[in-house]
Amino acid sequence: MIKEIILFDTLIHVDNYKEETVNGLNKITIDFKVSSEEYHDITTLLYKGIFDVKIPERDLSFRANIQQYSTSVTNLYEKGQVGEFQLSLLEVKN
């Protein structure tokens, strides 16, 4: 199973990973944990909306945008909390 992906230069440790092809384009869905200490950096990254995606274990890379995003916690600014994030990314044509 895939254990990590890279969005731009940010390493994301993955709890669940699903990969599929949609109309010939790569789509991945990942679940990952975000601590209150990481929250600001991760949400700032996700606000970019479009990413250079690398999946080292599959030797796969592509440019993608967010198709779906959700989190189990809406405010991780309280110290010591951990939220479950789910993110779906779909490859964009060049």
NUKOL-510642 format. One record per residue: residue in three letters; residue number from 1; x, z, y of N, C-alpha, C, O, CB in turn. Coordinates in nm, 4 decimals, padded with zeros to 6 digits. Glycine has a CB too. Layout:
% NUKOL-510642
(site "Ala",NUM,(X,Z,Y),(X,Z,Y),(X,Z,Y),(X,Z,Y),(X,Z,Y)),
...
***
This chain:
% NUKOL-510642
(site "Met",1,(00.0842,00.0000,-00.1184),(00.0000,00.0000,00.0000),(00.0892,00.0000,00.1255),(00.1978,00.0581,00.1263),(-00.0961,00.1231,-00.0006)),
(site "Ile",2,(00.0418,-00.0649,00.2285),(00.1125,-00.0710,00.3560),(00.1114,00.0692,00.4185),(00.0071,00.1342,00.4256),(00.0469,-00.1769,00.4524)),
(site "Lys",3,(00.2270,00.1136,00.4629),(00.2405,00.2478,00.5206),(00.2642,00.2473,00.6708),(00.2483,00.3502,00.7364),(00.3529,00.3204,00.4537)),
(site "Glu",4,(00.3029,00.1300,00.7269),(00.3262,00.1258,00.8705),(00.3130,-00.0162,00.9241),(00.3381,-00.1144,00.8542),(00.4641,00.1819,00.9036)),
(site "Ile",5,(00.2726,-00.0235,01.0509),(00.2715,-00.1494,01.1236),(00.3379,-00.1231,01.2583),(00.3579,-00.0084,01.2984),(00.1250,-00.2060,01.1407)),
(site "Ile",6,(00.3714,-00.2310,01.3266),(00.4321,-00.2192,01.4589),(00.3480,-00.3003,01.5572),(00.3240,-00.4193,01.5366),(00.5813,-00.2682,01.4580)),
(site "Leu",7,(00.3041,-00.2349,01.6633),(00.2331,-00.3020,01.7732),(00.3292,-00.3033,01.8907),(00.3658,-00.1983,01.9434),(00.0957,-00.2292,01.8103)),
(site "Phe",8,(00.3698,-00.4229,01.9313),(00.4806,-00.4386,02.0245),(00.5986,-00.3635,01.9634),(00.6445,-00.4023,01.8559),(00.4446,-00.3847,02.1697)),
(site "Asp",9,(00.6490,-00.2600,02.0254),(00.7615,-00.1845,01.9695),(00.7200,-00.0454,01.9223),(00.8053,00.0404,01.8995),(00.8724,-00.1723,02.0728)),
(site "Thr",10,(00.5896,-00.0227,01.9075),(00.5397,00.1089,01.8691),(00.5070,00.1113,01.7200),(00.4260,00.0322,01.6715),(00.4152,00.1462,01.9522)),
(site "Leu",11,(00.5707,00.2024,01.6490),(00.5481,00.2189,01.5064),(00.4235,00.3031,01.4846),(00.4100,00.4118,01.5409),(00.6705,00.2835,01.4381)),
(site "Ile",12,(00.3321,00.2516,01.4019),(00.2086,00.3224,01.3686),(00.2124,00.3530,01.2188),(00.2244,00.2621,01.1367),(00.0807,00.2375,01.4070)),
(site "His",13,(00.2021,00.4812,01.1837),(00.1952,00.5208,01.0431),(00.0501,00.5096,00.9977),(-00.0394,00.5699,01.0568),(00.2500,00.6663,01.0217)),
(site "Val",14,(00.0279,00.4320,00.8925),(-00.1059,00.3927,00.8492),(-00.1516,00.4765,00.7297),(-00.0760,00.4976,00.6349),(-00.1086,00.2434,00.8134)),
(site "Asp",15,(-00.2765,00.5238,00.7358),(-00.3368,00.5951,00.6228),(-00.4115,00.4992,00.5304),(-00.4077,00.5144,00.4083),(-00.4320,00.7041,00.6733)),
(site "Asn",16,(-00.4789,00.4014,00.5884),(-00.5504,00.2979,00.5122),(-00.5238,00.1630,00.5773),(-00.5113,00.1525,00.6993),(-00.7045,00.3275,00.5060)),
(site "Tyr",17,(-00.5156,00.0605,00.4941),(-00.4829,-00.0747,00.5420),(-00.5666,-00.1749,00.4639),(-00.5725,-00.1706,00.3410),(-00.3295,-00.1059,00.5265)),
(site "Lys",18,(-00.6302,-00.2637,00.5361),(-00.7063,-00.3728,00.4742),(-00.6654,-00.5017,00.5430),(-00.6592,-00.5082,00.6657),(-00.8618,-00.3494,00.4849)),
(site "Glu",19,(-00.6378,-00.6033,00.4644),(-00.5967,-00.7332,00.5180),(-00.6893,-00.8401,00.4629),(-00.7217,-00.8400,00.3441),(-00.4481,-00.7648,00.4825)),
(site "Glu",20,(-00.7314,-00.9305,00.5484),(-00.8160,-01.0411,00.5056),(-00.7894,-01.1626,00.5939),(-00.7200,-01.1539,00.6952),(-00.9656,-01.0014,00.5106)),
(site "Thr",21,(-00.8450,-01.2740,00.5540),(-00.8354,-01.3971,00.6318),(-00.9750,-01.4341,00.6801),(-01.0696,-01.4386,00.6014),(-00.7724,-01.5131,00.5477)),
(site "Val",22,(-00.9874,-01.4606,00.8100),(-01.1146,-01.4982,00.8705),(-01.0939,-01.6325,00.9398),(-01.0196,-01.6411,01.0376),(-01.1660,-01.3883,00.9715)),
(site "Asn",23,(-01.1580,-01.7355,00.8904),(-01.1434,-01.8698,00.9470),(-00.9969,-01.9106,00.9594),(-00.9567,-01.9724,01.0580),(-01.2104,-01.8767,01.0835)),
(site "Gly",24,(-00.9180,-01.8755,00.8586),(-00.7771,-01.9125,00.8565),(-00.6858,-01.8229,00.9384),(-00.5660,-01.8493,00.9486),(-00.7630,-02.0503,00.9042)),
(site "Leu",25,(-00.7411,-01.7170,00.9971),(-00.6633,-01.6243,01.0803),(-00.6490,-01.4890,01.0114),(-00.7392,-01.4450,00.9401),(-00.7298,-01.6065,01.2184)),
(site "Asn",26,(-00.5361,-01.4238,01.0327),(-00.5134,-01.2904,00.9760),(-00.5978,-01.1864,01.0473),(-00.6091,-01.1861,01.1699),(-00.3650,-01.2524,00.9846)),
(site "Lys",27,(-00.6566,-01.0982,00.9680),(-00.7292,-00.9838,01.0233),(-00.6843,-00.8608,00.9459),(-00.6802,-00.8611,00.8229),(-00.8858,-01.0035,01.0146)),
(site "Ile",28,(-00.6507,-00.7558,01.0200),(-00.6178,-00.6298,00.9558),(-00.7048,-00.5190,01.0133),(-00.7422,-00.5212,01.1305),(-00.4684,-00.5967,00.9734)),
(site "Thr",29,(-00.7358,-00.4230,00.9285),(-00.8067,-00.3030,00.9702),(-00.7243,-00.1855,00.9212),(-00.6887,-00.1776,00.8036),(-00.9543,-00.2987,00.9143)),
(site "Ile",30,(-00.6948,-00.0949,01.0119),(-00.6127,00.0203,00.9766),(-00.6803,00.1500,01.0198),(-00.7555,00.1539,01.1172),(-00.4738,00.0089,01.0406)),
(site "Asp",31,(-00.6516,00.2550,00.9450),(-00.6878,00.3909,00.9823),(-00.5569,00.4656,01.0025),(-00.4636,00.4516,00.9235),(-00.7794,00.4605,00.8730)),
(site "Phe",32,(-00.5505,00.5445,01.1080),(-00.4294,00.6216,01.1343),(-00.4642,00.7453,01.2157),(-00.5662,00.7503,01.2845),(-00.3241,00.5357,01.2081)),
(site "Lys",33,(-00.3777,00.8437,01.2061),(-00.3980,00.9690,01.2786),(-00.3209,00.9667,01.4103),(-00.2121,00.9101,01.4205),(-00.3540,01.0895,01.1927)),
(site "Val",34,(-00.3807,01.0297,01.5098),(-00.3172,01.0432,01.6408),(-00.3278,01.1892,01.6826),(-00.4371,01.2455,01.6877),(-00.3836,00.9483,01.7475)),
(site "Ser",35,(-00.2138,01.2497,01.7124),(-00.2127,01.3890,01.7580),(-00.2362,01.3939,01.9085),(-00.2262,01.2931,01.9785),(-00.0784,01.4581,01.7216)),
(site "Ser",36,(-00.2676,01.5132,01.9558),(-00.2881,01.5287,02.1005),(-00.1610,01.4931,02.1776),(-00.1680,01.4467,02.2914),(-00.3314,01.6732,02.1337)),
(site "Glu",37,(-00.0456,01.5147,02.1159),(00.0807,01.4815,02.1805),(00.1019,01.3300,02.1919),(00.1687,01.2845,02.2847),(00.1959,01.5444,02.1037)),
(site "Glu",38,(00.0472,01.2525,02.1005),(00.0625,01.1064,02.0988),(-00.0509,01.0335,02.1713),(-00.0400,00.9148,02.2021),(00.0700,01.0575,01.9556)),
(site "Tyr",39,(-00.1584,01.1051,02.1978),(-00.2833,01.0450,02.2445),(-00.2651,00.9536,02.3659),(-00.3103,00.8391,02.3642),(-00.3817,01.1537,02.2784)),
(site "His",40,(-00.2007,01.0019,02.4687),(-00.1860,00.9222,02.5911),(-00.1110,00.7917,02.5633),(-00.1539,00.6849,02.6070),(-00.1120,01.0034,02.6994)),
(site "Asp",41,(00.0001,00.8001,02.4908),(00.0797,00.6801,02.4628),(00.0023,00.5792,02.3785),(00.0077,00.4591,02.4050),(00.2092,00.7182,02.3916)),
(site "Ile",42,(-00.0693,00.6270,02.2778),(-00.1439,00.5361,02.1896),(-00.2606,00.4717,02.2639),(-00.2814,00.3508,02.2525),(-00.1956,00.6117,02.0655)),
(site "Thr",43,(-00.3363,00.5492,02.3389),(-00.4502,00.4889,02.4097),(-00.4036,00.3931,02.5182),(-00.4672,00.2903,02.5414),(-00.5388,00.5978,02.4713)),
(site "Thr",44,(-00.2931,00.4253,02.5851),(-00.2373,00.3325,02.6839),(-00.1979,00.2018,02.6159),(-00.2223,00.0938,02.6698),(-00.1148,00.3953,02.7556)),
(site "Leu",45,(-00.1379,00.2111,02.4992),(-00.1020,00.0918,02.4223),(-00.2269,00.0117,02.3861),(-00.2289,-00.1102,02.4030),(-00.0249,00.1309,02.2946)),
(site "Leu",46,(-00.3304,00.0781,02.3369),(-00.4512,00.0076,02.2931),(-00.5254,-00.0590,02.4083),(-00.5930,-00.1597,02.3874),(-00.5441,00.1035,02.2222)),
(site "Tyr",47,(-00.5144,-00.0055,02.5283),(-00.5796,-00.0668,02.6444),(-00.5243,-00.2053,02.6753),(-00.5888,-00.2831,02.7455),(-00.5639,00.0224,02.7661)),
(site "Lys",48,(-00.4067,-00.2369,02.6243),(-00.3506,-00.3708,02.6455),(-00.4381,-00.4778,02.5818),(-00.4465,-00.5896,02.6324),(-00.2085,-00.3790,02.5889)),
(site "Gly",49,(-00.5034,-00.4439,02.4706),(-00.6009,-00.5335,02.4105),(-00.5464,-00.6448,02.3238),(-00.6130,-00.6870,02.2292),(-00.6794,-00.5926,02.5148)),
(site "Ile",50,(-00.4285,-00.6928,02.3530),(-00.3671,-00.8002,02.2733),(-00.2249,-00.7560,02.2392),(-00.1554,-00.6967,02.3217),(-00.3673,-00.9389,02.3514)),
(site "Phe",51,(-00.1828,-00.7859,02.1159),(-00.0596,-00.7272,02.0631),(00.0232,-00.8263,01.9842),(-00.0285,-00.9218,01.9263),(-00.0918,-00.6091,01.9763)),
(site "Asp",52,(00.1521,-00.8013,01.9835),(00.2406,-00.8623,01.8851),(00.2392,-00.7664,01.7667),(00.2820,-00.6516,01.7782),(00.3887,-00.8870,01.9423)),
(site "Val",53,(00.1903,-00.8139,01.6541),(00.1737,-00.7309,01.5351),(00.2817,-00.7664,01.4341),(00.3069,-00.8839,01.4073),(00.0323,-00.7492,01.4733)),
(site "Lys",54,(00.3453,-00.6642,01.3784),(00.4416,-00.6840,01.2708),(00.4057,-00.5906,01.1568),(00.3772,-00.4726,01.1770),(00.5875,-00.6592,01.3197)),
(site "Ile",55,(00.4078,-00.6463,01.0361),(00.3843,-00.5682,00.9166),(00.5079,-00.5872,00.8289),(00.5128,-00.6779,00.7458),(00.2511,-00.6116,00.8424)),
(site "Pro",56,(00.6075,-00.5007,00.8484),(00.7369,-00.5199,00.7825),(00.7286,-00.5309,00.6301),(00.8002,-00.6111,00.5701),(00.8277,-00.4066,00.8183)),
(site "Glu",57,(00.6433,-00.4524,00.5679),(00.6332,-00.4530,00.4218),(00.5804,-00.5856,00.3666),(00.5995,-00.6161,00.2489),(00.5434,-00.3400,00.3763)),
(site "Arg",58,(00.5152,-00.6627,00.4503),(00.4609,-00.7931,00.4090),(00.5381,-00.9083,00.4727),(00.5068,-01.0248,00.4481),(00.3123,-00.8033,00.4461)),
(site "Asp",59,(00.6388,-00.8768,00.5544),(00.7131,-00.9783,00.6284),(00.6167,-01.0696,00.7040),(00.6300,-01.1919,00.7024),(00.8021,-01.0608,00.5332)),
(site "Leu",60,(00.5199,-01.0071,00.7698),(00.4128,-01.0781,00.8388),(00.4134,-01.0383,00.9855),(00.4255,-00.9203,01.0184),(00.2750,-01.0482,00.7742)),
(site "Ser",61,(00.4004,-01.1366,01.0730),(00.3868,-01.1084,01.2157),(00.2950,-01.2125,01.2783),(00.2939,-01.3292,01.2393),(00.5255,-01.1074,01.2862)),
(site "Phe",62,(00.2183,-01.1668,01.3764),(00.1255,-01.2551,01.4469),(00.0803,-01.1866,01.5746),(00.1006,-01.0665,01.5921),(00.0033,-01.2918,01.3576)),
(site "Arg",63,(00.0192,-01.2631,01.6633),(-00.0387,-01.2113,01.7877),(-00.1871,-01.1888,01.7598),(-00.2524,-01.2725,01.6976),(-00.0161,-01.3111,01.9106)),
(site "Ala",64,(-00.2397,-01.0761,01.8058),(-00.3786,-01.0421,01.7731),(-00.4449,-00.9670,01.8876),(-00.3788,-00.9103,01.9746),(-00.3845,-00.9581,01.6448)),
(site "Asn",65,(-00.5774,-00.9685,01.8845),(-00.6518,-00.8861,01.9799),(-00.7436,-00.7909,01.9036),(-00.7683,-00.8074,01.7842),(-00.7339,-00.9749,02.0781)),
(site "Ile",66,(-00.7927,-00.6923,01.9751),(-00.8786,-00.5907,01.9137),(-01.0167,-00.6494,01.8878),(-01.0793,-00.7068,01.9769),(-00.8891,-00.4647,02.0039)),
(site "Gln",67,(-01.0623,-00.6339,01.7653),(-01.1987,-00.6714,01.7285),(-01.2892,-00.5496,01.7274),(-01.4064,-00.5572,01.7642),(-01.2008,-00.7400,01.5916)),
(site "Gln",68,(-01.2327,-00.4361,01.6843),(-01.3093,-00.3116,01.6784),(-01.2127,-00.1943,01.6873),(-01.1002,-00.1999,01.6377),(-01.3944,-00.3037,01.5478)),
(site "Tyr",69,(-01.2593,-00.0885,01.7514),(-01.1765,00.0305,01.7696),(-01.2681,00.1514,01.7744),(-01.3698,00.1502,01.8439),(-01.0894,00.0207,01.8992)),
(site "Ser",70,(-01.2325,00.2558,01.7009),(-01.3107,00.3790,01.7073),(-01.2198,00.4981,01.6807),(-01.1110,00.4843,01.6249),(-01.4278,00.3760,01.6059)),
(site "Thr",71,(-01.2668,00.6145,01.7217),(-01.1929,00.7382,01.6991),(-01.2906,00.8502,01.6679),(-01.4053,00.8488,01.7125),(-01.1057,00.7743,01.8218)),
(site "Ser",72,(-01.2433,00.9471,01.5906),(-01.3278,01.0603,01.5525),(-01.3364,01.1655,01.6627),(-01.4241,01.2518,01.6592),(-01.2750,01.1239,01.4251)),
(site "Val",73,(-01.2468,01.1590,01.7598),(-01.2413,01.2579,01.8672),(-01.2346,01.1839,02.0002),(-01.1578,01.0890,02.0153),(-01.1189,01.3540,01.8501)),
(site "Thr",74,(-01.3147,01.2273,02.0955),(-01.3149,01.1581,02.2237),(-01.2190,01.2202,02.3247),(-01.1877,01.1581,02.4263),(-01.4538,01.1570,02.2805)),
(site "Asn",75,(-01.1721,01.3419,02.2978),(-01.0792,01.4048,02.3916),(-00.9679,01.4749,02.3143),(-00.9851,01.5865,02.2654),(-01.1531,01.5053,02.4838)),
(site "Leu",76,(-00.8555,01.4082,02.3044),(-00.7409,01.4667,02.2361),(-00.6426,01.5304,02.3340),(-00.5267,01.5532,02.2995),(-00.6702,01.3609,02.1533)),
(site "Tyr",77,(-00.6880,01.5590,02.4551),(-00.5991,01.6217,02.5512),(-00.5796,01.7706,02.5222),(-00.4893,01.8331,02.5778),(-00.6533,01.6027,02.6915)),
(site "Glu",78,(-00.6640,01.8281,02.4351),(-00.6469,01.9679,02.3966),(-00.5363,01.9774,02.2936),(-00.5421,01.9102,02.1906),(-00.7788,02.0277,02.3413)),
(site "Lys",79,(-00.4368,02.0585,02.3190),(-00.3187,02.0702,02.2345),(-00.3549,02.1075,02.0902),(-00.4443,02.1885,02.0655),(-00.2236,02.1738,02.2927)),
(site "Gly",80,(-00.2822,02.0454,01.9955),(-00.2981,02.0788,01.8545),(-00.4056,02.0022,01.7803),(-00.4248,02.0250,01.6608),(-00.3266,02.2207,01.8425)),
(site "Gln",81,(-00.4758,01.9127,01.8461),(-00.5806,01.8359,01.7796),(-00.5243,01.7072,01.7199),(-00.4223,01.6552,01.7651),(-00.6936,01.8035,01.8779)),
(site "Val",82,(-00.5929,01.6573,01.6175),(-00.5581,01.5293,01.5562),(-00.6867,01.4507,01.5387),(-00.7861,01.5025,01.4878),(-00.4840,01.5486,01.4190)),
(site "Gly",83,(-00.6840,01.3251,01.5813),(-00.7997,01.2373,01.5672),(-00.7727,01.1264,01.4674),(-00.6588,01.0833,01.4499),(-00.8382,01.1778,01.7018)),
(site "Glu",84,(-00.8778,01.0810,01.4027),(-00.8705,00.9667,01.3123),(-00.9092,00.8421,01.3917),(-01.0189,00.8352,01.4472),(-00.9639,00.9861,01.1870)),
(site "Phe",85,(-00.8209,00.7456,01.3970),(-00.8466,00.6199,01.4666),(-00.8666,00.5095,01.3635),(-00.8013,00.5083,01.2592),(-00.7302,00.5847,01.5637)),
(site "Gln",86,(-00.9570,00.4173,01.3932),(-00.9710,00.2958,01.3132),(-00.9595,00.1779,01.4090),(-01.0201,00.1766,01.5162),(-01.1080,00.2929,01.2336)),
(site "Leu",87,(-00.8808,00.0794,01.3682),(-00.8519,-00.0347,01.4536),(-00.8557,-00.1616,01.3710),(-00.7908,-00.1702,01.2667),(-00.7152,-00.0187,01.5228)),
(site "Ser",88,(-00.9320,-00.2613,01.4173),(-00.9341,-00.3941,01.3549),(-00.8741,-00.4941,01.4524),(-00.9151,-00.5022,01.5682),(-01.0795,-00.4361,01.3145)),
(site "Leu",89,(-00.7770,-00.5698,01.4044),(-00.7087,-00.6697,01.4856),(-00.7238,-00.8068,01.4220),(-00.7072,-00.8216,01.3009),(-00.5599,-00.6342,01.5028)),
(site "Leu",90,(-00.7552,-00.9070,01.5030),(-00.7712,-01.0438,01.4556),(-00.6691,-01.1333,01.5253),(-00.6546,-01.1297,01.6475),(-00.9158,-01.0947,01.4807)),
(site "Glu",91,(-00.5998,-01.2124,01.4469),(-00.5004,-01.3049,01.4989),(-00.5639,-01.4003,01.5997),(-00.6765,-01.4465,01.5814),(-00.4351,-01.3834,01.3845)),
(site "Val",92,(-00.4911,-01.4282,01.7040),(-00.5367,-01.5266,01.8037),(-00.4538,-01.6534,01.7860),(-00.3343,-01.6487,01.7567),(-00.5237,-01.4706,01.9511)),
(site "Lys",93,(-00.5205,-01.7658,01.8045),(-00.4497,-01.8944,01.7958),(-00.3605,-01.9111,01.9177),(-00.3965,-01.8703,02.0281),(-00.5499,-02.0134,01.7848)),
(site "Asn",94,(-00.2465,-01.9699,01.8977),(-00.1526,-01.9926,02.0086),(-00.1997,-02.1044,02.0975),(-00.1332,-02.1373,02.1957),(-00.0132,-02.0241,01.9562)),
***
